């Protein structure tokens, strides 16, 4: 059976997508030859590729558990969730909050197909296909409304996705829109790729890779990332640190110095409370 025949309806197996590329970086199998080809070309210039993906995934899992365990969050919106892999949001939070409600949101039709099969029979979790650049459509989606009560605190997760939002689509305004719809006491977790610690060859390779994909990448410096938290209360990323942003490997790490790998430095992250 060919890859095209194996692709779910509506899925183009000839053009790389961010979700399938990320799946491949993590060692998943929900990707096609075109994804693997461009990913391996990127790895030549960015050998820390897999380390970066897993550092981001670890941050996502730690912060979801932290929201549930330390702050009693029992409902989560995972924007740009990507393809199902190990330690998905509902699996991470169920360890400390069984029955917590999770809504996954992604634009890629392959995510919808695979996630719905995985989540079949799970009343507390659902996945919807929507563009995070249209917050009114996302937040007004009936399946999201059925699980998420915006009058109560929620956890908003936007990890490794805002770097696919161009300046013209105003990622800063999008975060502000989403957080304004959440109840006070909600928490927001963001991570974002940066060129700040990368050599020029790796930066160019990242731009080249995603120029072939369905979404281009927009690497941003620390100051632009910090602006995403305007109006929110940043929390300390680890014991002994001041509130602020850090690299994905360090947030919530038992030993931040040991977690500060080259791969970790590919992405900034931060967590903030909606006052």
C-alpha positions, 0 to 999 in steps of 0.5 A: 500500500502506498503512502498516499493510500495510507493518508487519511482523507484530506491529508496531503502526503507530498508537502511537509507539515509542522505536526508531522515534522515534530512527530518525526523529531520525537521518533513517531511514525505518523509522518511521510517520506517528504517529512523525513527527507527535509527533517534529515537535511535540517539535522545536518545543520542542527544536530540537536534537533531531537534533543530540542523536540524532547526538551520542549515536550518535557516542558509541556508535560511538566507544566501541565502537571504543575498546573494541575497539581500545584494550582488545581487546574482541571481544564486545559486547552492545548492549541497547536497540539500536534500529533498524538505521542507519548505523554499527551496532555490528558495523560500527563495531567491524569497522573495528578488529576484524574478526570481533568478535561482537555481540548486539543486544537490543531489545523492539520487534518492528520492530527484530527484523524489520529487523535480522534481514533486515540481518544475514542470513548474518552468523555473528558477529552476531545480534539477539534480542527481549527486555526488558532489564528481565529480565536473566536472560532476556536473558543466558540467551537461547540465541542470546546464549549462542552468541556471548557467552562471559561468562567473557571480557571483553565490551563492554556498550552501553546507550545512550539506553535506561535513561531508558525504565526507571522507578525502580520497575524499578530501572535501578541494580540492572539495570546492577549485575546485568548487570555482575556477570555479565560477566568482570573487564576488561569495559567498560560504556558508558551514556548517558541523557537529562537535564533538567539543561541543558534549558529547562522547555518542552523538558522538558515536551515530552519528557514529553508526547511519550513519554507517547504512546509505548509507553514513557515517558521518565524524565529524570534528573539527573547524580547519579542517572546517576553512581549507575549506575556504582557499583562500577565504575571510570569512565574519563576521557572525553577527554584531560586529563579526570579519570575521570567522566561527561560529555555525549555529544558530548564523550566521545572527542572530539578537541576536547571544547570544540567538541563541547559543543553544545546537542544534546550536553547533552541526554544524559549518558554515561560508560564504566567498567571492571568490576574 
